[in-house]
């Protein structure tokens, strides 16, 4: 994604249906023995959440934090059996961390630690998969013996039928059926694409010079490689056609390790990569926008499929375009998830810098190709994964002061695919490239993209 303020701040909304959690604010001294080292030498404030786990199974735990007062602050979140996670709490609800936990009936305690004053905390504990009891599939009922000398025992065997299969989820209905833009990258490979080395066809795509993934607290450590193809120029020995090229699997966007980068470095040219956009070739407003993508899953990566306004939001100062993230798939820690985001201006009228107005996530699907899409109308955007809706945003879902009409219903948007290394995906300290050079390369593949209206 293009560098912008606020991208590294996770602002995640929480749906209803949460298990009730009791919140207590307690002195930091009471928990000094377990406090993270970053807080050991300074005053800290601690918030505690307690809840009862009702049954054994796999749970999704979402812990959301909010700063008191007017200033953001860094918060450490502690969950038993999990590494400490950090998140930036803003003066509004939304910043959150996610955990997948296998739990038995017990008391679950969640602790947050930060510089005073203590942040507000709320959470949701949702049962994803209940543990299956070990019950026999058949039961044997024997009749008691009769009082006569001749004893006859009758045994009745009852077979328990398997539970009825749950019907598959119903695909989300889309009002858009007419394809106005399509590109099949596998077909482009067969037809040769744009030479040399079968670059994505220049009829639809450019290699641009962005490709970041937020800059705080860890910088993006990849640089988009945009020197002229065939000019003899390259970036640190890597030619651009090594970063974006056609294959039988579709368009490959590859982050290639810079052989000249120092180990254990946060240098912005540690990897070269690519960002591909449709500026000047195709853009539109409203419709169903979808692509078949295979995401890389190594730690510290930030692949994305997103859209940016062709023009700045009317009246915004400084001028900024609206942004719709169809999917961001940063890989940090064990709980890999896909994110849906909206970025616009901070207030209405739009007189501030860009801000994240909406974000929600869904657990990442299995490895392989999946269809990521939005259904964009003048008043709402619905995100789908393999045709199944998992989030919808409208005016009421945006942060206070935002304007849907100003930011997401004012003109045409173009398409962008990219793969960055570092940045937001390293925020929680679990990013492999943050501590070593990592693998020689990482690749995301795009089979096709469609826009229907």
C-alpha positions in Angstrom: 0.0 0.0 0.0 1.1 3.5 -0.6 2.8 5.0 2.5 0.3 6.9 4.6 -0.3 7.9 8.2 -2.1 5.5 10.4 -1.7 2.3 8.4 0.3 0.6 11.1 -2.3 1.3 13.7 -4.7 -1.7 13.9 -8.3 -0.5 14.3 -10.5 -3.6 14.3 -14.2 -3.6 15.0 -15.9 -6.3 17.2 -19.2 -7.9 16.4 -21.8 -8.8 19.0 -22.3 -12.1 20.7 -19.3 -11.8 23.1 -19.0 -13.7 26.3 -19.3 -11.2 29.2 -16.0 -10.0 30.6 -15.4 -8.2 33.9 -13.0 -5.3 33.8 -10.9 -4.3 36.8 -8.2 -1.5 36.9 -5.6 -2.4 39.5 -2.2 -1.0 40.6 0.7 -2.0 38.5 2.7 -3.1 41.5 0.4 -6.0 42.0 1.6 -7.6 38.8 5.2 -6.3 38.7 6.7 -9.8 38.6 5.1 -10.5 35.2 5.5 -7.1 33.7 7.2 -6.8 30.3 10.8 -5.5 30.5 9.9 -2.3 28.6 7.9 -1.2 31.6 10.2 -2.3 34.4 12.0 1.0 34.8 9.0 3.3 34.6 5.5 3.7 36.1 2.9 1.5 34.5 -0.8 1.0 34.6 -2.5 -2.4 34.3 -5.9 -3.4 33.2 -7.3 -6.9 33.9 -10.0 -8.8 32.1 -11.5 -12.0 33.6 -14.0 -14.4 32.1 -15.2 -18.0 32.5 -14.6 -20.3 29.5 -17.9 -22.2 29.3 -16.8 -25.3 27.4 -13.8 -27.0 25.9 -12.9 -26.0 22.3 -11.1 -23.6 20.0 -11.9 -20.0 20.6 -11.2 -16.7 18.9 -10.3 -14.0 21.5 -10.3 -10.4 20.4 -8.9 -7.8 22.8 -9.7 -4.2 22.0 -8.1 -1.2 23.7 -8.9 2.5 23.8 -6.6 5.3 25.2 -8.0 7.7 27.8 -7.5 11.3 27.0 -6.4 12.8 23.7 -3.1 10.9 23.1 -2.4 7.5 21.6 -0.2 5.1 23.6 1.6 1.8 23.1 0.0 -1.1 25.0 1.4 -4.6 25.8 -1.3 -7.3 25.9 -0.7 -10.5 27.8 -2.7 -13.7 27.3 -1.6 -17.0 29.1 0.5 -19.2 26.9 0.9 -16.6 24.1 3.8 -14.2 23.4 3.2 -10.6 24.5 1.6 -8.5 21.7 1.7 -4.8 21.3 -0.9 -2.4 19.8 -1.2 1.3 19.6 -4.4 2.5 21.4 -6.1 5.6 20.1 -8.7 7.8 21.8 -11.4 5.8 20.1 -12.3 2.1 20.1 -10.9 -0.1 17.3 -7.3 -1.0 17.9 -7.2 -4.8 18.8 -5.2 -8.0 18.9 -6.5 -11.4 17.9 -5.7 -14.9 19.3 -6.8 -18.4 18.5 -6.9 -20.4 21.7 -7.7 -24.1 22.6 -9.3 -23.8 26.0 -11.0 -26.0 28.6 -13.5 -24.7 31.1 -11.5 -22.4 33.3 -11.0 -18.7 34.3 -9.3 -16.8 31.5 -7.3 -13.7 32.5 -6.1 -11.1 30.0 -3.8 -8.3 31.1 -2.8 -5.0 29.4 0.2 -2.9 30.5 1.0 0.7 29.4 2.2 4.0 30.7 -0.4 5.7 32.9 -3.3 6.2 32.7 -4.6 2.6 32.2 -6.3 2.1 28.9 -9.9 1.0 28.6 -10.2 -2.6 27.5 -13.0 -4.8 26.2 -13.0 -8.2 24.5 -14.9 -10.9 22.8 -14.4 -14.6 23.3 -16.1 -16.6 20.5 -16.3 -20.4 20.3 -15.2 -21.5 16.9 -15.1 -25.3 17.3 -16.4 -27.2 20.3 -14.5 -30.3 21.5 -16.2 -33.6 20.4 -17.2 -35.8 23.4 -16.1 -39.4 23.2 -19.6 -41.0 23.1 -20.2 -44.5 21.6 -22.0 -44.6 18.4 -24.1 -47.6 19.5 -26.0 -48.5 22.7 -26.9 -52.0 23.9 -30.0 -52.3 26.1 -30.6 -55.8 27.6 -34.0 -56.8 29.0 -33.8 -58.2 32.6 -34.1 -62.0 32.9 -37.6 -63.4 33.5 -38.7 -65.1 36.7 -39.2 -68.5 34.9 -36.5 -71.2 34.9 -36.1 -70.6 31.2 -34.3 -67.3 30.8 -34.4 -65.4 27.5 -32.3 -62.3 27.0 -33.3 -59.9 24.3 -30.7 -57.4 23.1 -31.7 -54.3 21.2 -29.0 -52.4 19.3 -29.6 -48.8 18.4 -27.4 -47.2 15.9 -26.9 -43.4 16.2 -27.2 -41.8 12.8 -24.4 -39.4 11.9 -25.3 -35.7 12.4 -26.8 -34.1 9.4 -24.2 -32.2 7.3 -24.5 -28.4 7.7 -25.5 -26.8 4.4 -22.7 -24.8 2.7 -22.8 -21.1 3.2 -24.9 -19.2 0.7 -22.8 -17.0 -1.7 -23.5 -13.3 -1.2 -25.9 -12.0 -3.9 -24.4 -9.3 -6.1 -26.4 -6.9 -8.2 -23.5 -6.6 -10.7 -23.3 -9.1 -13.5 -21.8 -7.3 -16.5 -18.0 -7.7 -16.8 -16.5 -4.3 -17.8 -12.9 -5.2 -17.2 -11.1 -8.6 -17.1 -7.5 -9.8 -17.3 -6.6 -13.5 -17.1 -2.8 -13.5 -16.3 -2.6 -17.2 -17.2 -3.9 -16.5 -20.6 -1.5 -13.5 -20.9 1.4 -15.9 -20.1 0.3 -18.2 -23.0 0.0 -15.2 -25.3 3.3 -13.7 -24.3 2.3 -10.7 -22.3 4.6 -7.6 -22.7 8.2 -8.6 -23.4 10.8 -9.0 -22.2 10.4 -12.0 -19.9 6.6 -11.8 -20.1 5.9 -8.8 -18.0 2.2 -8.1 -17.2 0.7 -6.6 -20.4 1.2 -2.8 -20.6 -2.3 -2.6 -22.1 -3.6 -2.7 -18.6 -0.8 -2.4 -16.0 2.1 -0.3 -14.9 5.0 -0.9 -12.5 4.8 2.0 -10.1 7.1 3.3 -7.4 5.2 2.7 -4.2 4.7 -0.6 -2.4 5.0 0.2 1.3 3.1 -1.3 4.2 3.2 1.4 6.9 6.3 2.7 8.6 5.7 2.5 12.4 7.2 1.1 14.5 9.1 -1.1 12.0 9.8 0.3 8.5 9.0 -1.4 5.2 12.2 -3.2 4.2 11.4 -3.6 0.5 11.7 -1.1 -2.3 9.6 -1.3 -5.5 11.8 -1.8 -8.5 10.7 0.5 -11.3 13.7 1.2 -13.5 13.1 1.0 -17.2 13.0 -2.5 -18.5 15.8 -3.1 -21.0 17.7 0.1 -20.1 20.5 -1.7 -18.4 19.6 -0.1 -15.1 18.5 -2.1 -12.1 18.3 -1.8 -8.3 21.0 -3.5 -6.3 21.6 -6.1 -9.0 17.9 -7.1 -9.4 16.2 -6.4 -12.7 12.5 -5.4 -12.5 11.5 -8.4 -14.5 12.5 -10.5 -11.5 9.9 -8.8 -9.4 6.8 -8.8 -11.7 6.4 -11.5 -14.4 3.9 -13.9 -15.9 4.0 -17.6 -15.2 1.7 -20.6 -15.9 0.2 -19.9 -12.4 -0.6 -16.3 -13.3 1.1 -13.0 -12.5 3.9 -13.4 -10.0 4.9 -10.5 -7.8 8.1 -11.5 -6.1 10.1 -9.9 -3.3 13.8 -10.7 -4.0 16.5 -10.4 -1.4 19.1 -7.7 -2.1 22.4 -9.6 -2.1 24.1 -6.4 -0.9 21.9 -5.8 2.1 23.5 -6.2 5.6 22.2 -8.9 7.9 19.9 -7.8 10.8 19.2 -4.6 9.0 16.0 -2.5 8.6 17.3 -1.0 5.4 14.6 0.0 3.0 16.3 -1.8 0.1 16.7 -5.1 2.0 14.4 -6.6 -0.6 13.2 -5.4 -4.0 9.6 -6.0 -5.0 6.9 -4.6 -7.2 3.6 -2.8 -7.1 1.4 -3.2 -10.2 -1.4 -0.7 -10.9 -4.0 0.1 -13.6 -3.5 3.9 -13.6 -4.3 5.3 -17.0 -5.6 2.0 -18.3 -8.7 1.1 -16.2 -10.6 2.6 -13.3 -14.3 2.8 -12.3 -16.8 3.5 -9.6 -19.0 0.9 -8.0 -19.4 -2.8 -9.0 -18.1 -6.2 -7.9 -14.3 -6.3 -8.0 -12.6 -9.6 -7.5 -9.3 -11.5 -8.1 -8.0 -15.0 -7.6 -4.9 -14.8 -5.5 -2.5 -17.2 -3.8 -1.0 -15.4 -0.8 2.5 -16.1 0.6 2.5 -17.0 4.3 6.1 -16.5 5.5 6.5 -14.2 8.5 6.9 -10.5 8.0 5.2 -10.2 4.5 2.5 -7.8 3.5 0.7 -8.8 0.2 -2.4 -6.8 -0.8 -5.1 -6.3 -3.5 -6.5 -2.7 -3.2 -7.9 0.4 -4.9 -7.0 4.1 -4.8 -9.0 7.0 -6.0 -7.9 8.5 -9.4 -8.3 12.0 -7.8 -8.1 13.5 -4.4 -11.1 13.6 -2.1 -12.9 16.9 -2.9 -12.0 19.5 -0.4 -9.3 17.5 1.4 -6.3 19.5 2.6 -3.7 18.3 2.1 -5.1 16.5 -0.9 -5.5 12.8 -0.5 -7.3 10.1 -2.5 -9.8 7.6 -1.0 -8.5 4.0 -0.4 -10.4 0.7 -0.4 -8.4 -2.3 0.7 -10.0 -5.4 -0.8 -7.6 -7.6 1.2 -4.4 -7.0 3.2 -2.8 -10.2 4.3 0.1 -9.3 6.7 1.8 -12.3 8.3 2.7 -11.8 11.9 2.6 -14.4 14.6 0.5 -17.6 14.6 -2.9 -15.9 14.1 -2.7 -15.2 10.4 -5.7 -13.2 9.2 -6.9 -11.2 6.2 -8.0 -7.6 6.7 -10.5 -5.3 5.0 -9.8 -1.6 5.4 -11.1 1.8 4.4 -8.9 4.9 4.5 -10.1 8.5 4.0 -9.9 11.9 5.7 -10.1 12.5 9.4 -13.1 14.9 9.6 -16.1 16.1 7.6 -15.5 18.5 5.9 -12.2 16.7 4.8 -9.5 19.0 6.2 -7.0 16.5 7.7 -4.5 13.8 6.8 -5.5 10.3 5.8 -6.8 8.0 8.5 -8.1 4.5 8.8 -11.8 4.8 9.0 -12.8 1.1 9.1 -11.1 -2.3 9.5 -12.2 -5.8 10.2 -10.5 -9.2 9.7 -11.3 -12.8 9.0 -9.1 -15.9 9.6 -6.9 -16.5 6.6 -8.1 -19.4 4.4 -6.2 -22.5 3.6 -3.1 -22.4 1.3 -3.8 -22.0 -2.4 -5.8 -19.7 -4.6 -8.9 -18.0 -3.2 -11.2 -15.3 -4.6 -11.1 -12.0 -2.8 -13.8 -9.5 -3.7 -15.8 -6.4 -2.8 -19.3 -5.5 -3.8 -19.3 -1.7 -3.9 -22.5 0.3 -4.0 -23.0 4.1 -3.6 -23.8 3.6 0.1 -21.9 0.4 1.2 -19.1 -2.0 0.6 -19.3 -5.7 1.3 -16.2 -7.9 1.5 -16.4 -11.6 0.4 -14.0 -14.5 0.5 -14.7 -17.2 -2.0 -18.1 -15.7 -2.5 -19.1 -15.7 1.2 -19.6 -12.3 2.8 -17.7 -11.6 6.1 -18.0 -7.8 6.5 -20.1 -4.8 5.4 -19.3 -1.1 5.9 -21.5 1.9 5.4 -21.7 5.4 6.8 -22.6 4.1 10.3 -19.6 1.9 10.4 -17.0 4.6 9.9 -15.1 6.4 12.7 -16.8 9.6 13.9 -16.5 12.6 11.6 -16.1 10.5 8.5 -18.1 11.0 5.3 -19.0 8.1 3.0 -20.1 10.3 0.2 -16.9 12.4 0.4 -14.4 9.5 0.6 -15.9 6.4 -1.2 -18.6 7.8 -3.5 -16.9 10.7 -5.3 -15.3 9.2 -8.4 -13.3 6.5 -10.1 -10.8 4.2 -8.4 -8.0 2.1 -10.0 -6.6 -1.3 -9.1 -3.4 -2.2 -7.3 -1.5 -5.5 -6.5 1.6 -5.5 -4.4 3.9 -7.4 -2.1 5.9 -5.6 0.6 8.3 -6.9 3.3 8.3 -5.5 6.8 6.3 -2.5 8.0 2.9 -3.3 9.6 3.5 -7.0 9.4 6.5 -6.7 11.8 4.6 -4.6 14.4 4.3 -7.4 16.9 8.0 -8.4 16.9 7.5 -11.7 15.2 8.8 -10.8 11.8 11.5 -13.0 10.5 13.1 -10.4 8.1 13.4 -8.1 11.1 16.1 -10.3 12.6 17.7 -11.9 9.5 17.8 -11.7 5.8 15.0 -14.3 5.5 14.5 -16.3 2.3 16.0 -15.4 -1.1 12.5 -14.6 -2.3 8.7 -14.6 -1.6 5.9 -14.6 -4.2 2.2 -13.9 -4.5 0.4 -15.2 -7.5 -2.7 -13.6 -9.2 -4.6 -15.8 -11.7 -7.2 -13.3 -12.9 -9.0 -10.1 -12.0 -12.5 -9.0 -12.9 -14.7 -5.9 -12.5 -18.5 -6.3 -13.0 -21.0 -3.5 -13.1 
